[in-house]
Each structure stands twice: as structure tokens, then as C-alpha cells.
Amino acid sequence: MYEGKFPHKRYKLTFEFLEKHISKEQSILDLGVINPFTEVMVNAGFKVENTNGEDLDFDSSAIENSNADVVTAFEIFEHLLSPLTVLQSIKADKLIASIPMRLWFSSAYRSKTDKWDRHFHEFEDWQFDWLLEKAGWKIIDSKKWTNPTKKIGIRPILRWFTPRYYIVYAERIKN
């Protein structure tokens, strides 16, 4: 068990889910550029390679050319126009993916300063499950959690009770 410190609740829960399903002997292709969670995985002994920031809607060659055993996608699919084609391009047999869930009381996230940091999709859990199924994946395990804030108001109170993040472990369906 990794005993490092986690800067966010979601990092801790994501790491526990990853560690539950993936061994450190397996190689990981993490979709997205190197980020603080990549460092958590590497420091814990996982073998991780990242994509290089290319727009995966137009260039999935890093995924198609990877020989990784596992693909991880932590809060990536909501940024893509076509997550279905990205999911279909994965050669690995195992996938761990997390998404921020659509909240009925909050509009989709859109950064005003960063043109890439926007959510094209915000899924409900059943929609993400269906997307994975259509792309040829079988969900083996899943988990949801809340993301409370310390602000005052109706929406901050709702965040204490309404799940915000959803993570799945899925395996490729063999035809």
C-alpha cells in the first residue's frame, strides 16, 4: 500500500481503486499529459507512460501504437468530442477511467481562460456505462464519490450528498 500524501480526496480514492485492480507489474498508458496524479502513480511504483497532449479526437496514434497492459483515463473523456472512437482505439485489455458526473444543479464546466479546459460531455453514470459497452468494454467494478466544498449556499450543501466523480474498471470484451 502506498503511504504517500494525497493533495485531493479524489486522488486518494482514485489511487485506492487503481491499486485494487492493477498490479505494479503491468504497464500503464495514462491518457493526457504528465500531471500530479501521474507522479503519485510513479512514486508508488507503477510503470506509467503518458500521451503527449495531442488532441485525441484527431490523433489517437499514441494509443494505437502503445503496448501497455492497461489504459487509464482520469477525467479525460468529458473533454473529447468523440470518446467512442478513442475507447475503440485502445489495444489494452484493461481500462480504468474516471469522469466528473453531470450535476443537475450545476452547468457544464467551462474555463474562461483555457480553451482546452472545458467539458464537451458531462455524463450520468448510466451514460458512461453505455458508452463503454458500445465501445466493447465490460464494467467489472465501479465507484462514486462526492466532492464537498467548504463554501456556504445551496449548491455547496448539495455537493455533500450528490456524487461528483465516477470511476470504473473495465475489461475488453472478447469477440
C-alpha positions in Angstrom: 0.0 0.0 0.0 1.3 3.4 -1.0 1.6 5.7 2.1 2.2 8.9 0.2 0.2 12.1 0.8 -2.7 12.9 -1.5 -3.5 16.6 -2.3 -7.1 15.8 -3.0 -9.8 13.3 -1.8 -10.3 12.2 -5.4 -6.5 11.3 -5.7 -6.8 9.1 -2.7 -9.9 7.3 -3.8 -8.7 7.0 -7.4 -5.4 5.6 -6.2 -7.1 3.0 -3.9 -9.3 1.9 -6.9 -6.3 1.7 -9.2 -4.3 -0.3 -6.6 -7.3 -2.7 -6.1 -7.4 -3.7 -9.8 -3.9 -3.2 -11.3 -0.6 -4.7 -10.3 2.6 -2.8 -10.4 4.0 -5.3 -12.9 1.5 -4.1 -15.5 2.5 -1.2 -17.8 0.1 1.8 -17.9 -0.7 4.2 -20.7 -2.2 7.2 -19.0 -4.3 9.4 -21.4 -3.2 13.0 -21.0 0.0 14.8 -20.3 2.1 14.1 -17.2 0.3 15.6 -14.2 0.4 15.4 -10.4 -1.6 12.1 -10.4 1.0 10.6 -12.8 3.6 11.5 -10.2 1.5 9.7 -7.5 1.4 6.6 -9.6 5.1 6.6 -10.5 6.1 7.3 -6.9 4.0 4.3 -5.8 5.9 2.0 -8.2 3.6 1.9 -11.2 5.1 1.9 -14.7 3.4 4.8 -16.4 3.7 6.4 -19.8 1.6 9.4 -20.9 0.3 10.7 -24.1 1.9 14.0 -25.2 -1.0 16.4 -25.2 -2.1 15.7 -28.7 -5.8 16.2 -29.5 -7.0 12.6 -29.2 -10.1 13.4 -31.2 -7.9 13.8 -34.2 -4.7 11.8 -33.4 -5.0 8.5 -31.5 -1.7 7.2 -32.8 -0.2 7.2 -29.2 -3.0 4.9 -28.1 -2.9 2.7 -31.2 0.9 2.3 -31.0 1.1 1.6 -27.3 1.8 -1.9 -26.0 0.7 -1.0 -22.4 -1.3 -3.6 -20.5 -3.7 -1.1 -19.0 -5.0 2.3 -20.1 -6.0 4.9 -17.6 -8.1 7.9 -18.3 -8.7 10.2 -15.3 -11.1 12.9 -16.2 -10.3 12.9 -19.9 -13.4 11.7 -21.7 -15.5 14.7 -20.9 -13.1 16.9 -22.9 -13.4 14.8 -26.1 -15.8 15.4 -28.9 -15.8 11.6 -29.7 -14.8 9.5 -26.7 -16.2 6.4 -28.5 -13.5 6.4 -31.2 -10.8 6.9 -28.5 -12.2 4.0 -26.5 -12.3 1.8 -29.6 -8.7 2.6 -30.4 -7.4 1.1 -27.2 -5.5 -2.1 -27.7 -5.0 -2.9 -24.0 -7.5 -5.3 -22.4 -7.9 -3.3 -19.2 -9.2 0.2 -18.6 -9.6 2.4 -15.6 -11.4 5.6 -16.3 -13.0 8.3 -14.2 -15.3 11.1 -15.1 -16.8 14.1 -13.3 -20.6 13.3 -13.3 -23.2 15.7 -14.6 -24.8 17.6 -11.8 -28.4 18.7 -12.2 -27.8 21.8 -10.2 -24.7 23.0 -12.0 -23.9 23.7 -15.6 -21.1 22.0 -17.5 -17.6 23.2 -16.6 -16.0 25.8 -19.0 -12.8 27.6 -18.2 -12.9 31.2 -19.3 -9.1 31.4 -19.6 -8.1 27.9 -21.1 -9.7 26.8 -24.4 -8.8 23.2 -23.7 -10.1 23.0 -20.1 -13.8 22.7 -21.0 -16.2 19.8 -20.7 -17.8 18.8 -24.0 -19.7 16.0 -22.2 -20.7 15.6 -18.6 -22.1 12.1 -18.2 -24.5 10.5 -15.8 -23.2 7.1 -14.7 -25.6 5.1 -17.0 -24.5 7.2 -20.0 -20.8 6.5 -19.3 -21.6 2.7 -18.8 -23.5 2.7 -22.1 -20.6 4.4 -23.9 -18.1 1.8 -22.6 -20.5 -1.0 -23.6 -20.9 0.3 -27.1 -17.1 0.6 -27.4 -16.6 -3.0 -26.5 -15.9 -2.9 -22.7 -17.4 -4.8 -19.8 -17.5 -2.9 -16.5 -16.1 -5.2 -13.7 -16.2 -2.7 -10.9 -17.2 1.0 -10.3 -17.4 3.5 -7.5 -18.8 7.0 -7.0 -18.0 9.7 -4.5 -18.9 13.3 -3.5 -16.8 16.4 -3.7 -17.9 18.7 -0.9 -16.7 22.3 -0.7 -16.4 24.4 2.4 -18.5 27.2 0.8 -21.9 28.4 2.0 -25.0 28.0 -0.1 -27.5 25.6 -1.6 -25.1 24.1 -4.2 -22.3 23.6 -1.7 -24.7 21.7 0.6 -25.9 19.6 -2.4 -22.3 18.7 -3.1 -22.1 16.9 0.3 -24.7 14.4 -0.8 -24.6 14.3 -4.6 -21.8 12.1 -6.2 -19.5 14.1 -8.4 -16.9 11.5 -9.5 -17.4 8.1 -11.1 -14.7 5.6 -11.7 -14.8 2.2 -13.5 -12.6 -0.7 -14.0 -13.5 -2.4 -17.4 -12.1 -5.2 -19.5 -12.2 -5.6 -23.2 -15.0 -7.9 -24.4 -13.5 -10.7 -26.4 -15.4 -11.5 -29.7 
